[in-house]
Amino acid sequence: MGAAVAGWTVAAVLLQVAGLSLFLYGFFPVKPTLRGFSGPESYRMPSCGPVSAGEQKPALPPDQRRSLYRELSEMPPVYDRLVLMVIDGLPAEFVLGKGGKPPSKELMESMPYTQSLLAGCQAAGYHAKAAPPTVTMPRLKAMVSGAIGGFLDVAFNFNTQAFLEDNLLDQLHMIGHKLVMLGDETWIKLFPTLFARQDGVSSFYVRDTVEVDFNVSRHLEFELAAKDWSVLVLHYLGLDHVGHIGGRRSVLMTQKMKEMDEVIRRVHDASLQDNLERTLLVVVSDHGMTEGGNHGGSSYEETDSLALFVGHSVERAHCSPYNQNEALQVDLAPTLALLFGIPIPKNNIGVLLPEVLNSLTDDQKLRTLELNSWQILRLLQAQMPAFCLEDCINSEGGLGIVVHPESIEKEFCHLLSKAFVSHQSSCLHQGSNFKSAEAQYVGTAVENYYGFLRYASEWLSHRATDKPFYLLISAILLMTMSCLFLMGAVSRLFKGQSLSQTDQLSESYLEQRWHLDEVFILTGIFLYVISLGSSSFVEEEQYTWNFLTSTLYLIFLIKTVQSMLKGSNSTLVHGAEEKSFDGNNFLCATSYELTPGKRDGYKLCTVLIVLVAGRVIRAWHQGGINWVHFPDISKLLAQADSCIVKSLQTISVLAVVALYSVSLMLLRARSKVVIGVWLSHISCGLLVLLHIWENQINTSLPINHSTTSIARLFYAIASVSISATVLASPWIFPIYSTEAKPASSSDSNLVKDIDSHGISDSVFLTGITYTVFWCLLQLLLQQPINAIPLLLIFLQTVSSIVHFSLDKTLHKQWVQVIAMQFLGMAGHFGLGNTNSLASIDVAGAFIGISSYSTVLSGILMFIITYGSPLMLYLGMVVYISVKDISTPWQLWSYILDKMVTMPCLLPLLINSVALTSYTIVLLLMRNHLFVWSVFSPKYLYVCAATVCTYVGVFIIAVTAVYTCTVFSFRARRYRDQSH
């Protein structure tokens, strides 16, 4: 039966991987774009024919191209030089306030020069909303092209490729502008051949908050004095790194803002000395940040980016600098294009920012809006080939008075014809003696243009890309088949167990009827699947897992009390317990010596430990995505003295080391390997403590290389220790209880009775080593405030294993396995994780790494994010070691059926149900308003959880099979030598 179940399982996993790959390929396609670059055709009204792929004529020399654009645009460029300063991660409210109110006094004093520009009406600031995912690479693309990229740009962010779409920088380069770039190397990867001078720094090594900005500012004096460039890009990363390490309220934040304000002052002073009239300073941020300093999601804090313009075209006599001027990040592209006399990029969906065009005449303002409308119209024609401007004007009689359009095409016709007709009316009344009437016509035309542009921009930004529906259905069918295969394997397993002679005594009373814990688990899984269809439940999934876990263990508590009250009344249960406590593993070795009263007391205490620890973990991080402002323990610790946090970390490390030492003492074996593993564990614990006290979270010093060396030494010792334990543990425990050679008359019976003893101890040693070293690794990588939750999750794991081993008749094995999986998911959210990409801890992914590595940092990021579920999977290795082992005649069949099959199959089945169900939900929600902000990020987490399940199941299976193989080989060799 074991071979059949293994075959079904492998087939199910392969089908699941194939279905998932097909769905990802079909659901997350690369966003369709218009090819080529805008040219002279951008300055003419679009025709009703097919959209041109771009300029096919021979390329003009830069000077001729610039003159042609100036002639066709009917207006000269407003500026000749551009300084684009990107302050990575700066929330707009730090500079412009929020809700019409200025920022706090502390923040205003952090940027005095910038605030003086705003107060003196010399600068115009916008809350420029960034589209999710709020990570650097797609946001830079949006700023220079005006287009919103595909959702999977969040993945491409870590491996940036050259940007080949139409964009501002290429357009400026084509008319002869010379470009210089200093800062984030993402720009160099996007535009590898564009910059005349460049000095890039890695954006991903977030532990560095000093050198990463110094490497930019050291070139400032030279570049500001140079006359050969027309575009200077400065991308500062330090503020974003400060956020990742210490959050929004880090003590380093104001210091870093003062540093950025000084850079703005230096650039502006240089512009004043070098003819301010022709230089535009634009200060932008690519995204904001959450309270914890992360980003990637769609909350207001993450999408609130800054766009600040300093130049003569924004100056005015009166202004309200802290009005909530809102715009979109993509609006930057058309605004800069028309200010510098170049065509608007083809795929732009942005709209001109009116306050930046104050120096233009009314005719020039209307001309810029007309050019913006023509460009948007070409994009609409690519989406709706039948849409034609001439038909719109003819059908409207030139007036555009349809009040209730019947389709989206007619709505666009209505808005566009109103804009063009009002523009014509404004031209007819130009030069009249009635200035108020002329201004009224201009105002009407401007209002109508913006009405069309904003409506079209919003429609294009929410336009769902066409998805290959049949491909997605095929992918779901493959995943459904995989789910059915796993259900068949589990069903076959249950059927085989019900017929097994070895289980008839220990579980016969449990087979009589459905119990409350079993009914609750099945109901809970069903309710969880239903909740995936609600965006609110997806955003606040932690409440679902907290409810399921705490309620299940409360049921365990009730059953424990009931079993205690029954006491000696149930001879069946008593007999089963006596058998179960006659095992050979470490827990049984101690538990069978306990009196029934003490044993019941331990059973009760272990459940209470899980419940109390779960309540503390739940209070540590509250709120998920929508209620993140709720007070909790983590927020109190974030504001507390660092010594308190470090003390809690120290307590956690010492507790883990002590628990591991006690666990090894319970093993009867005192081999050199066990002692060596214990010493290496002590060494790793000391290294973690050293890293904790060496690491200064709030520091303005350069990178601390000593902590990097400590972390690397930890990785080396832990890797060697775990590998040595896994490989050596099956060889160090005796295969017989006595070293004497068994008599030939009882040889087979002796083998039958004692083969399992060494297997249990070997698997236990491997499993506890896995779990404890993993816990130390998490204490090294996780945020300092998560030390106590990590310790509590470890205690929950150990307590659950002890509880299940003390009375094997109280819960069925499948209930125990699922209970541990529930604990892993509750702990996952208890460590502060959510279904938003912003909760991913980027800072920890660079501990022990001196330079950026996509693979290494990606692995560490995965380890941090799924620390709790993987800890429970590793704890499952300990769990299978305390299973009651009755040595079978055929060792392989026993291992597969009794130790490996259930702990491997059930997690795969539950994950398959969740993955298949949520894939169906995502397909149904493909046109939902929150598909990209809520449902798609959750799907990435579901995919990562699938990988986590595969890793955990693989470790369980390989450990058990390897141990069994070694013991089988040793037993066979021993028998051969004894004959």
N, C-alpha and C positions, 0 to 999 in steps of 0.2 A: 504493500500500500504506500510505503514511503516514497518509492520511485515514481508511482503514479501521481501522488500529490506534488512532488517536486517538478514533474513535467508540466502539470497544469499551471503551477505557479510561474515557472519560467515563461511559458507561452503567454500567460496573462500580462506579465511585466513587459514583454516585447510588444504586445498589442497596445498596451498603454503608452509606451514610449512613441510608437508609430503614430497613434492617434493624437497625442499631445503635440508632436512635431508638426503634423499636418494642420492642426488648429492654429498653432502659433504662426505658421507661415501664411495661413489664409486670413486670420483675423487682424494681424498687425502688419499689413503691407506697408511698403514705403509710400509715403504720401505722393500722389501724382502731381507733377509740376510741368509748367511750360518750359520747353527747352530753349536754349540760346540766350542771347543778351538783348536787352532793349536797344534800339537805335533810333534813327530819324523818324521811323514810323510812329514812335511814341507821341510825336507832336502833331499827328493828324488824327482826324476822327476815324474810329474803327469802321471798317466796311462790314457788310453782311455776309461776306464769304467766310471760308474757314480761317481760323486764327493762324497767322503766319508763325513759322518756327523761328523767325529771327532774320536778321540781316544777312543776305546771301552774297551781296556785292563785295568786291575786294575791300579790305579794311583801309580806312583813311588814316593818314598820319595824324598823330595826336593834336597838333595845332589846327589842322583843317577840321578835324572832328569837333574840337572845342568851338571853333568859329561857327560851324554849321549848327550846333546845338543852340548857341546863343541867338543865331538868326531865327531858327524855327521856334524857339521858346518865346520870342518877342519880349524878353526881359533879360537884363544882365545878371550874372551871378552876384549874390549879396555878399559873399565872403570868398576869400582866396585861400585862407589857411584854416585848418581844423585841428584842434587838440581834443581828442576823445579820451577822457579819463574814466576808466572803469574801476569802481571801488567794489570789489567782489563781496556780495552778501549784505551790503548796507541797506537797511530798511528805510523807506522814504520818510516814515514818521520820525526817525531820528533827526531829520533835517527840517521837515515841513510840518511836523506835528500831525495831529489826527482829529478828524471831526471839526475842522475849523479852529482848533485850539493849537497854540504853538507848542513845541516840544518842551520837556522839562527844563528847568534852569540849568541843571547839570549838563544836559545834552547841548543846550545853546552855548554854554561857556566852553564846550569842547570844540566848537567850530565857530569862533567869533568872527573870522573874516567872511566866511560864507554867509553867516547871518546878517552881517553888515551889507553885503551885496543884495540880499533879499529885501532888507528893510529900506535900502536906498533905491529900490525899483530898478536895479541894474541887472537883475537876474529873474528868470521865470522858472518856477519849479512845478513838477507834475508828479503825482502818484501814478506811475506807469505800471499798470497791471501786467504781470508776466503770466504767460500761459503755462500750465503744468505739462511736463514735469519740470520743476524749478531746479534744474541743474545747469551748470555753466555752458556747456557746448551748444545745446539747442537754443539757449537764450541769446548767445552771441550771434548765432545764425539768424534769429528773429530780428535782432537789431539792425543787421546789415542788409538783410534781404526783405524784411517786412513780411515774411512768410512764417507760418506756424508749422513746425516739423512734425514727424510722426511720433507716436507715443514711445516707441522703442528707442528713440534717441537717448533715453535715460541709460540704456545699455551701451550704446555707441559712445556715450560720454567718456567712457574709460578707455576707448581705443579710437581716437578721433582720426577721420580720414579727410582728405582734401575736399574742400567745398566747391562744387562745380556749377552751382546755380547762379543766376543773375544776382548781383549784390553791389553795394555802394563802393566797396574798395576796388573791385575790378573795374567798375565804371570810371572811378576817379583815375585809376592807373591808365586807362585807355585814352584819356584826354591829356596825359602828360604829367599828372601829379606824382611827386615822389613821396613814398610812404616809409615811415620809420616806426618800429614796434619795440616796446620795452615792457616786460612782465610775463604774464601767463603764456606758457608755450602752446596753449591751445590755438592761439592765433596763428602761430607758425605752422601748426599741423593743418589748419584750415586753409591757409594761404601760403604754401611752401615756397613760392617763387616771386612773391609780390613785394616784399620789403627790401628797400635798399640797405637798411641797417636794422639789426634785430639783436635782442638779448633776452632769451626766454628762460623762465624758471618753472619748475614743476608745480602744478596746482593741486596735486593730490597728497603731497607730504604735509599733512595738516599740523604736525607737531611743531613746525617752524613758523613763528610769528614775527621774526625780526629780519633775518637775512633775506627772506623772500621779498620784502619791500625795500630793503637797503640796496639790493641788486638792481632795482628800478631807479631809485632816487640818485644813485651815484652818477648816472648819465645825464641827469637833468640840466646841470649847468652847461655842459657842452651842447646838448640838443637845443636848449632855449636860445643859445647864442648863435646857433647855426642858421643859415639862410637858405639852405638847399632843399629843405623838405616842405611839402604842402600839407601832409597829414601826419600827425604824431599820435600814436596810440599808446596810452599808459594803462596797464592793467595791474592794480594792486590787490594782492591776495591776503595780506596779513589780517585784515578785519574779519574776513570769513573764517580764517583759521582760529582766531581768538574766539569766535562764536562756537566753533566745533569743540573747542577744548573746554571753555568755561561758560558758554551760553550767552544770551543777550546781556545779562547783568554782570558779566565778568568785570573784575576790577581793571582789566587791561583795555576794556572797550573805549572808555573816554580818552585814555592815553593814545590809542590808535587813531581815534577820530581827530585829535589835535594834530597828529602827524599828517593825516590826510588834508586837514584844513591848511596846514603850512604849505603843502604841495600846491593846493589851489591858489594860495596867495602868490607863490613864486611864479606859477604859470601866468596868472592874470597880470602881475606886475611886468613880466616880460612882454606880454601882449600890449600893455599900455606904452611901453617904451618903443615898441616896434609897430606902431600904428594899429591901434585897437579897431579901427573901422573895418579892417579886412581880416581879422582873426576871430574865430568863434571857438569858445571853450564849452564843451559839453561834458558834464559830469553825470555819469549813469551808474546804476548797479544792475547786475544781471538778475538778482532775486533778493528776497529778504531772508529772514530766518525765524525759526520758532523760538520759544522761550529757552529751549535746550540748546539752541544754536545750530540746529540741523535744518535741512531743506530738501525739497524734492516733491512735496505734495502740493495741495491746492488751497491751503488755508490762507486767510487774509495776510497773516504775518509773513508767509513765504512768498506770496505773489506781489506784495507791496514793494515794488522796486522804484528807484529814483531816476528822474530825468530832469537835469538842471541845465539851463541854457544861460550863458553869459556872453553878451555881445550887443552891438548897437541896435540890432533889429528887435531886441526884447525890451529895450528901455522905454519907460513911459513916465508921465508926470505923477500919476497916482496909482497905487496898487495896494492890494491886500495879500501880503506874501503867504499868509497861512490859510487862505481859502483852500478848500479841498478840491484843487484842480486835478481832475482825473483824466487819464488817457490810457492807451494801450501801449505796451512796449514796442509793438510793431509800427506804431505811428512815427517812430524815430526815422525810419527809412525814407518815406516819401518827403518828410520835412527837410532832412539834410540833402536829399537829392535835388530838390528844387532850389534850396538856398545856394547850392554850389553849381547849378547849371548843368546837371546831368539827368538822363532819363530815369524815371522811377523803375526800380527792378520789376521784372515781369510778374513775379508771383507775390508781389506785395498785396496785403489786405489792410494795410494801415491807412490812416487818414491824417491829413495835414493838421498840425497844431496851430491854432489861430494866433495865440499870444506871441509866437516866435516870428510873425510876419508883420510886425508893427511898422517897419520902415518902408513897406511896399505901398504903392498907390492902390486905389480901389480897383482899377483895371487889372493891375498885376495880381492882386489877390484873387480876383475872379478867374484870371488866366491859370493860376496855379491850381485852383479848385477844378477847373475844366480839365486840365491835364491829369489830375488825380482821378477824376471820374472816368476819363477815357481809358486809363490803365485798368481800373477796376472793371470797367465794362468788357474789356478784352478777356479778363479772367472769368467773368460771368459767361461769356460766349463759349469759353472752353468747357464750362460745366453744363451749359444749356445751348447746344449748337443752333437751335431754332430761334434763339433770342436775337433780335435785330433792332438797332436804334431807329433806323429810318421807318420801319413798320410802326414803332411805338409813336413817333411824332405824327405820322399820317393818320393812325387810328385815333389819336387823341385830338385831331384837328388843330394840333399845335398848342392846345390849351392844357391838356392833362387834367380832366375834371372827373375821372372815375373815382367814386367815393368808396365803393366796396369791391375791390378787385376780386376776380374769381380764382386766380391762380397766382403763383409766385412770379411768373413772367409778367403778368399784367400789373402786379404791384411794382415791379421794377420799372416797367414802362411808365406807370403813373408818376413815380417819384423822379425819374430821370427827365421826362418831358417837362415837368414843372421846373426843374432846375435850369434846363437849357432855354426854355421860353422866358423865364424871369431874367436870365443872363442877357438874352437878346433885348428885352425891354429896358434893362439897365443901360445897354449900349445906345439905344435909341434916345434915351433921355439924358445922355452925357452932354455936359456943357450947357444945360438949361439954366435959366436964371433962378430957378427954384432949387436951391441947394438941399433943402429939407426933402423935397420930392425925390431928387437924385439919390440922396443918402438912403431914403426909404426903399427905392428900387434895388440899390446895392445890397442893403440889409436883407431884403427878401430873397435875392438871388443867393447870397451866402447861406442863409438859413435853409433854402431848398437843396443846395448842393450838399450841405452837411447832413440833411435828412436822408438823401439817397446814399451817401458814402457810409454813414454809420449803419444804416439798415443792411446794405450790401456786405459791409465788412463783417457784421455779426453773423449774417447768413453763411458767408464763406468760411468763417472760423468754426462754425458748428456743422459744416457740411460733412456728413459721414461718407467716407470713401466706400466705393462699391466693393463688397466682399463676395468672394466666390461661394455662394450659399451652399451649393451641392458639395463642395470640398469640405466645408465646415460640418455638414451633416454626416459625411463619410467619416470624418475624424471622430465625431461623437459616437457613431456606431462602433468604431473600433474600441473606444474607451468603454462603451457599454458592454461589448463582448468581453473585454478584459475583466470588468467588474463581475460579470456572470461566471467567468472561468474561476475567479477567486471564490465566489460564493459556492460554486460546485466543489472546489477543493476543501473549503471549510466544512461543507455539508458531509463530504466523504470522511473527513477527519472525525467529526462528531459521531457519525455512524460507526466508524471503526472503534472509537473509544467506548461507545455504549455496549459493544460486543466484547470488549477486552476483559479478560478474566482478572487482570490486575486491578481494575478500577471498580469491580463490582462491590467490594467491601467498603472502600473509602468514600465512594460517591453514590452508593445505592439509595441512600435516603434523600439525596439532592435530586435524583432523577424523578422523584414521585410527582412533583408539581413545579410550576413556575414560581420563583421567589421574587420578592419585591425588588431586590437589587437588579435582577435580570430584566424584569419588566421596565424598570426605570432606565436602564442603559439603552434598551431598544427604543423606548419612547424618546429619550434625550437625543439620540442620534437622528431620529426622524425630525424632531423639532429643530435641531441644528441645521439640517438640510433645508427645511422650509425657511428658516431665518436668513439664508443666503440670498433670498430674493428681495430682501429689504435693504436699502442703502443705509438706513439708520442702524440696523443690526450689524451690518458689515463694518461700519465705522466704529461701533462700540462692541466689538465681538468679545472683548474681555469679560463683559457681564455674563455672556452665555456660558463661557467656560468656567467662570467662578461659580455660577449656579449649579452647573452639572457636577463639578468636582466636589463642592462642599455638600451638596445634597446626597451624592453617592456615598461619601464617607460618613455622613450622618446616618444613613441606612446601615452602613457597616457597624456604627456604634450601637444602633438599636439591636441588630442581630447579635452583637457581642454580649450586650446586657442580657438578652433573652437566653443565650447559651449559658451564661453564668447562673441565671435563675433556675434553669433546668437542672444544672449540676449533675448529680449522679442518677437522675431519673431516666436518662437516655443511655441505656447500656450499649446501644448500637454506636452512638457517637463516641462513647468512652472507649469502646473497643477499637474503633477506627483510630482514635487519637493515640492509643497505646502503640498501635502498629506504626503510625506515622512518626512517632517520636523515637522509634527504634532505628532511625537511619544513621548515616555515617557522616553527614556533612557537619560543618562547624556549629550551626544553630541547633541542629538536632542533638548534637553531642552535649550541648549544655541544657537544652530545654527538657529532655526526657528525665533529667535529674530533678526538675522542679516539681513541687507539689501542685495539684490541680488549682489550689487557691492562688499561688504565686503566678502560675501560668495565665490564669484568667486576669490577674492584675496587670500583667505585662501586655496582654491583648488589648485591654481597655486603655492603657497608657499610650500605646502606639497609635491607636486611632485618634485619641485626644491630641497627641503631638501633631498629627497631620492637620487636624481641623484648626488648632490654634495657630500653627505656622501659616496655614492658608489664609487665615483672617489677617495676620500681620502683613503678608505679602500683598494681599488685596488693598490694604491701606497705604502701601508704599508708593504705588503709582496709580492715581485715579484719573478718570476723565477720558482716556482714549484720545479721540480727535476733537469732538465737539465740546467736551467738558474738561479740557485740559487746564482750565483756570481753577478747578476745584483744589482746595488745600489738601496736601498729603504730606507724608513723612519725607519724601524725597525733596520736596520744595523747602522744608524746614532745614534739612541737612545742607542743601545748596547754599543757604544763607548763614549756616553755622560756621564756626571756626574750623579751619582745615585739620587741626589736631584732633578734633572730635571724630571727623570722618576717618582719619588715618587710624585712630584707636579702634574704631569699629572694624576696619579692614584687618587690623592686627588680630583682633579677637577671632574673626572668621577664619583666618589662616591657621591660627593655633588650634582652633576647634577641629578643623579638618585633619590636621596632622595628628592630633590626639586620637580621633576616631579611627584613623587608619592604623595607628599603633595598636589600639585595643583589638581591632579586627585581626591583625596578624598574630597577636598573642593567643587568640582562640584557635589558631591552627596548631595542630600537634607537631607539624614539621618545623624543624629549626635548622634547615639547610643553609649553606652559604649563600645560595641564590636568594632565599627569603630575607636573610639579613642584609644582603646587598641592595635589594629593592627597598627595604625599609630605610637604609642609610641614604640612598638616592632620593627617596621621598623627603626625608628630613632636609637634605641639601636644597631641593627645589622649594620647599617651604621657606627656608631661610632666604633664598634668592627672591622670592615674591615679597617677603617682608622688607628686604633691602631695597627692592624696586619701589615699594610703597613709600618708604621714608626718604628715598633719594629724589623721587619724582615730585617736582613742584608744579602744581596745576596753574597757579597764578604767578607767572614769572615773565619778566621782560628780557630774560637772558636768552642768548642763542640756544640752539639745540643741545640738550644734555646727552652727550655721547655715552656717559657712564651707564645711564638707564638702558640705552640701546644694547650695550654689551651684556648687561645683566639679563635682559630678556633673551638675547641670543644664547647665552649659557644655559638658561632655563630650558629653552627649546631643545638644545643638544642633549642635556642630561635626561629630560623627560622622554625624548624619543628613544634613546638607548635603553633606558630602564623599562619602558613599556614593551619594546621589541624583545628584550632579553626575557622578560617575564612571560610573554606569550609563547615564545619558542621553548623556554626551559621548563616551565611549570609542569607539563605532562611527563617530564623525565625525572623529576625530583621526588615525586610522591610514590610510595611503594604500591605495587599492583596487588599485593596480598597483605593481610593484616599481620602476618608473621613472616619473618625472613626465612624461616625453615622451609625446606622443599616439601610440598604437600605429598601425602601418601598417594600411591597410584590408585588405591581403591576408592578414595574419596576425592580424587583430583578434580573431576568436573564439578562436583558439588561445591568444593571450596572456591573454585573460580567463580561459580555462580554467586556465591555469597559476598565476595569481597572485591570483585572488579570495580564496583561502583564507588567504593570508598575513595580511591585515588582520583577518579574522574571528578567527583564532587569537589574535593579540596582543590584540585587543579583549576577547575573552572571558577571556583570562588576566588582564588588568589588572582587569577587573570581579571575577573570582573571587578573586584574591589580596587585593583590597581588602575584599571580603565577609569572607573568612576572618580576616584580620589585625585588622580593626576588631571583629569578633565576639570574637576572643581578648582584645582589650583590654577590651571590655565585660564579659567574664567575669571578668577580673582585677579589675575594679572592683566587681562584684556578689558574687562568690563569697566564701566564708569565707577569711580570710587564709591558712590552712594548706593551701588547695587551689591555691596559686599554681604550685608546681612540677608537680603533676599536669596542670594546664592547659597549661603549656609543653610537657610531654612528649606530651600528646595532639596538640598542634599540630605537634610534630616528627614524630610518627607519621604524621600526615596528609601532610605535605610529603614525608617519606621514601617513603611508599607511592606517591605520584604520580610521584616521580622514578624509583623502581624500575620502575613499570609503563611509563614512557616510554622507559627505556633499552633495553628489549628487548620489543617488542610481540608477539614470537612465543612468549614463554615461557608466558604465561597467556592464556586466552580472556578477552574483555571482560566476560562475565557473571561470571566468577570474580573479576575485579578489582573490579567494582562491589559484589559481595556481601562481599568481603574488607573493603572500606572501611566497609560497614554493620556488620559484626562489630566493627570497631575502635570505631565510635561507641557501640555498646551496652556493650562492655567499659569504655570510658571513662566511660559514664554511671554505672556502679556503682563505678568507680574514684574518682569524686569524692565518694563517701560516700552515694550514693542507695541506697535499698532499696525493697522493695515494701510498706513500712509508711508510713502517712501522717506518722509522726513524723519521718521524715528530710527532709521538705520544709523548706527554709531560708526561714523567715518573715522573719528580720531583714534579709536582703539585698533583700527586695522593697520596702523603704522608703527605699533609698538614692536621694537626689535628690528625695524627696517630703516636703514639709513638713507635710502633713495627709493623713488617710486617704482613699484613692480606691479603690473596689472594682475598677474597670477597670484602672487603672495598676498597682496592686500585684499584681493577678492576672496581668497580662502579664509583669511582672518576675519573679514567682514561676515562671511557665512557662519563661521564658528561663533562669533559674538551674537549674531542675530538668533541662531538656533541652539544656543547653549543649553537651555532647559530641556527641550525635547530630546536632544542627543544625550544629555545626562541620564534621562530616564531610560533610553534605549541601552546605554551602557550599564545602567543598573539592572536591566533585564538579564544581563549575563550573570550577575550575582543571584538574581531570582531563580534562574534555571538550575543554579548549583544547589539551592536548598530544596529543590523538588525531591519528593520521596522516591528513591531509586531502588527498584527491585531488579536485580541484574537479569537481563533476558538471555535466552539461549543465543539469539542473534544480535550482536552488539549494535550493528549499523541500524537495523530496523528500530531498535529501542531508542537510540539517540534521535532519530528523525521524528518518531512518534511522540516521545515523552518530553524531550528537552527543547527541540528546535521548532517543531512544526507550528504549535500554537503561538508562541511568542513572535514568530515571523509572519505567519499567515494573517493573523488578526490585524496588526498595524497596516499591512498591505491592503487588506479589504476595506478598512475604515478610510484610509487615504484615497482608495479608488472610488469609493462612494462619494466622498467630498469632492474629489477632482471632477468626476463625471457630472455630478449635480451642478457644481458651479460653472462648468463649461456650458451646460444647457442654459443656465441663468444668464451667462454673459452673452450668449447668442441671442436670447430673447430681449436683452437689454441693449443691443447694439446701437439702437437709435435713442437711447435714454439720455437725458440731460447730463447725468452723472457718469456716463460710461467711461470717460477718460479720467475723471477726478476721483471716483470711488471704486467702480467695479474693476477697471483694468489694473490699478495697483494691487488690489486684492488678488487678482489672478496671477500676478507675478509672485506674490507670496505663496499662493497655492502650489505653483510650479516649484518654488524653492522648497516648500514643505515636502513635496514628492521626492525631491532629491535627498532631503534629510531622512525620509523614511527608508529609501533605498540604502543609504549609508548605514543607518542603524541596523536594519535587517541583515545586511551583508556582514557586519561585524559580529552579530549574534551567531549567524550560521557558520561563518568561517571559524570562529573560536571553538564552537562545539564540535564541528566536524574534524578540525585539526586535533583537538584533544582526544577525541574518540579514535582517530586513526593511529596516533602515537601509542595509546594504551592497547589497542588491538594488536599492534605490531609487537609491543613489549610482552604482552600475554602469550602471543603465539610463539615468540622466541623463547620465553621462559618454559613453556610446555615442551618445546622441542628439546631444550637442554635437560629437562627433567626425565625424559624417556631414554 
